[in-house]
Amino acid sequence: MKLHLNAALLGAAALALGGCATVVPPVEVTRFHNAVPGWAPGTRYAIATAPVDGPAAGMPSIEWNSYRTAVDQQLQRQGLVAAGSGDSATLLVRIGFDRSERVSGGGNSPVSVGVGGSTGGYRSGVGLGVGFSFGGGPRRIYDLQLSVRIDDAASGNALWEGRAIAAVPAKAPAAQPSLAAAKLADALFKDFPGESGRTISVP
């Protein structure tokens, strides 16, 4: 009986640890726009290029490309079309992302900022207050933020902008750049354009 009990406890522990390892935290999303964007499917867009000496300088190209690709895919799902090198674009899309690292648990304060990048568009200084406690002492947490702004290319006026933020355990699969970028971009464009000025939590 004792042997069976120990086996059951070990099995439950393994399931619990497995759940912690694969957890995908919710994403907090806020969007802003004056009215529902009126562009039609097929409208061409271009993604602004980050300045060489700007915030994007020196950032890991793999991480930047992950966020750019994830946003690109979401835009195309809205019926927009990426403009070619010789095509004029009606919309200009600016993308920014930030990743900072902190230690959660054990009485430690937030630690050094990691990497970040932006095309020079919308960047938010909003801090994250979300944390996860799985026990076992201090845990490294990545605070992630993706921001996107869509401008009218001719006038430069902002038509739509939004941000998505999440706190992810550094060792979780969701912390990988490709998965994190896809998760945040999917949440940001959920039910696009979204209710202006409202913050929602996307599972």
Buried (B, 14 or more C-beta within 10 A) or exposed (E): EEEEEEEEEEEEEEEEEEEBEEBBBBBBBBBBBEEEBEBEEEBBBBBBEBEEEEBBEEBEEEBBBBBBBBBBBBBEEBEBBBBEEEEEBBBBBBBBBBBBBBBBBEEEEBEEEBBBBBBBBBBBEEEBEBBBEBEEEEBBBBBBBBBBBBBBBEEEEBBBBBBBBBBBBBEBEBBEBBBBBBBBBBBBBBEBBBEBEEEBEBE
